[in-house]
Amino acid sequence: MYKELIIFLRNKKMVCDKCEKKLGRVITPDPWKVGARNTVESGGRKVGENKALTAKKGRYNPYTSKFHECKICRTKVHQVGSHYCQACAYKKGICAMCGKKILDTSNYRQSST
């Protein structure tokens, strides 16, 4: 029970493994290579690529209507492509993007503070 929570908090994942690929990337690579998602050595990025030109899909657009309402509490979601706000996803132990159960919260006393 506690081991599962420690692994969840250590990884600090807000989304499941499948939805982690949908998260946006930043233009500059991270200097810390061990846990970074956007490193040059990972093979997921071309060397010398201009990310400002090639990453149009993941770029923030203020005129888009992709910011949904949370399916539980009906507040605006702050992440593009997410259907649940972070507070509800934490309380329920679900992925913020797809709603898949990540953590069994039946034995935990969780609060939103």
Long-range contacts (C-beta under 8 A, 24 or more apart in sequence): 1-107, 4-103, 4-104, 5-103, 5-108, 8-102, 8-103, 13-102, 14-86, 14-89, 14-95, 14-96, 15-95, 15-96, 15-97, 15-98, 16-95, 16-97, 16-98, 16-100, 16-102, 18-98, 18-100, 19-95, 19-96, 19-97, 19-98, 19-100, 22-81, 22-97, 24-55, 24-58, 24-59, 24-60, 24-80, 25-51, 25-55, 25-58, 26-51, 27-51, 27-52, 27-55, 71-99, 87-112
